[in-house]
Structures are given as structure tokens and as C-alpha cells.
């Protein structure tokens, strides 16, 4: 990999610190190409700059019509139900895909990522997009509240619940946004 790439760290088998280098971890899982959710190959600042531009619907990236399609729910009712049922099947599904969002919050998918059809009081409004990746990196776009954010972390196991709980900073961002209005 690139000489400027951050090393990954891992916790012990019980998911406890101290973190140690995960030198043998293959971010691409044996694949030749990067795929969504399995690695961020950029700096945290560049990543947030890009996400912020998408959130603001920067016309240099996409047309207004393309942004509408990007954030539009893509699953029909049957697929949406299957997705929500899948998330509720096991703690592993919830850990890797649900990002600490309660099962009671109805979810679907847009081309931008997971889309919450309901809000969660004091954390995010309905219509918020979420996405995350293997080394416990996560972002959100709360269009209703007018805020977005990202948290970058290079720790394994993927989407470890205590690490994801640290990323639930949407509460703070949402509170600040409401105070500024």
C-alpha cells in the first residue's frame, strides 16, 4: 500500500484495548479493486471536503436532478421490508450495517447510502443518510437539520459497537445546529 497510508489497529478478541497494529489485515479482502465500505484511501480532511460538497449539492460535482436521484429512496416496499428484517436478524447484521440506530427507525437505501425514513429524537431528523466502512469510519447527512459530519478511525474489528458509539456525535452537531437557528 501507499507509504502515507495510516496503519490499522485492532483490539483483542474480546474487543478490548489496548489497540495493537493489525499489520496483516487486507483492506480489500483479497480483491483487486476497492469497493464501497472497505476502505477510505484519502485524508480525513479531503474526505470531509468531498462529503460536504455533496451535502451542499455542489454543482461542480452533479446536476440538481442527479442530486435528487442520489438521495431518493431506491427500494420498493418489499425490498425495504426485507432490508429492515435483515438488520434485525442478528447482532452482527446490526453491528455492520445499522450503525447503532434502533430497529424501530425504518430504513431504506438511496444511492448515497442508508436512508432513515424516521428520525431519532435528539440524534437525527427523518431523511438522514448514513454510510460507514470497515475501519469504523462513518458519515451522516442530515438534510432536514442542515448538518453533516464524518468520523474517521482506523480500528478493527469492523464497526465495533463501542467505537461506533463514539461516532454518535450527531447528537452534539444537531444540538449546536438548533442553537444556531
N, C-alpha and C positions, 0 to 999 in steps of 0.2 A: 504494500500500500504506500501511499504518499508519505514523505518524511515529515510533513506538517500535520498529519492526522493525529488527533488525540487518541491516546490509548484507552481501551475499555477496562473497566474494573468489574469485579464480581464479589458477591457476598458469599458466605459459607453455605453449606447445603440447607441450613435452616433459614436462610435469608437474613442472617445477622452480620453486623460488622465485626471486625474491620474489613474493609474492601481491600482486595489484592488484585494485581494485574491479571487480566484474562488474555494472556498472550496468544493462545491458540484458537480463540474464538473467530470463526469465519462469518463476517457480517453478511456475506452474500449466500450463505448456506450451500456452498458448492456451485452456485450458479455463475454464469459468465457475465450477466448484466445485473445492474441494480434494479430492484423492484420496490414498489410503494410499501413503506413501512419497515424496510430492512436497511436503514442507514441513511444518514444525512451527510453528504460529502460537501460541506461548506462550513463557513464560520457561523457562529450563533448570530452575530450581527447581520451578516448577509442574509441569513435565513429569515430573520425578523423583518428586514428591509423588504424582501420579496413578499412575505405574508401580509405585511402592512399595505403594500401596493395593491395586492389582490383585494384586501378588505376595503380599501378606498376606491376600488374599481378603476384603477389607473388605466386610462385609455391607451397608453403605450403598450399594454400587455394584451388586452382583449377589448372587443366591442361591447357596448351595453347589452346587446342581445346575447352575446356569448356569456357575459356575467350572469344574466338571468338564467341561462341554461345551466351554468356551473353550480349555482346554488339551489336549483329546482329539485324537489324530491323526484327520484328516478324509479322507485319501486312501486309496483301496483299493490293493491291491498293484500293479496295472497302472499306475495314476496315479503312485504313489510311484516306481516304476521309471522312468517317463517323466520325472519331475521330476529325479531323480538323473542320468539320461542327458543331459538338457538342460543341467544345470550343467556337465557335463564336455565339452560340445560345443565351447566356445570360451573363451578367456581373458576376453572381455567378459562372458559369462554368469556366470562365476565371480566377476569383479570386482563386478558389480552385485548379485548375489544371494547369493553363497557366503560373504561376509564373512571371507575368509581361512581358512575351515575346510577342511581337506583333503577331497578327493573320497572318500577311504577312510571318512570318517564318514558313515554312512547318514542321510539326511534325509527328512523328510516335512513336512506342513503341518498346523497346528492353526488354529483361528480367531484365535489370538493371534499367529500368525506362523510362521516356520520352526521346526521342532522337530527336534532332533538325537536320533536313536534310539540313537546310540553316544556315548560320551564321548571326550574328547581329554585324555590324561594331562596333568596339571598345568594344564589350562586350564578345563575344564568337565566336568560329570558327564552321563551319559545323561539324556535328557528335558529338556535345557535349551532354552528358547525364545529366538529371536533375531529382531530386526527392525531395519531401517535405512531411512534416507531419503536423498533426493537430495543435500542439502548435507553429506553424510557424517556424519549423526547416527546413532547406533546404541544399542541397549539389549539386555540379556540378562536372563533369569530362570532361575537355576539352582536348581530346586526341590529337587533331591537334596542339594545343599550348603547350601541355605538362604540364598542370597545373590542379589542383583540389582544392576544398575548401568546407568548410561547415560553416554554421552559425546556432547556437542553441539559441533558445528563448523559453520561457515558457509563451507566451501571447496569449490570446484569444480576439476576435473571430479568428477562424482558418484562416490562410493565409490572414490576414488583409492587404490590399494593402499598407498602409504606412509602415508597418513592413517589408513586402516583398521588398519594395523599398530600405530599408536599407540593405537587403541581396544582392542587385545587385553589390556586391563588385567584381564580376568577372572582371569588367572594370579595377579596380586597379590591380588585380592579372595579368590580361592579359598584361597591360602596363608594369608592372615590368618584366614579363617573356620576353617580346620583347626586353626590355632594356638590359637584361642579355645575350641575344643571340649575 
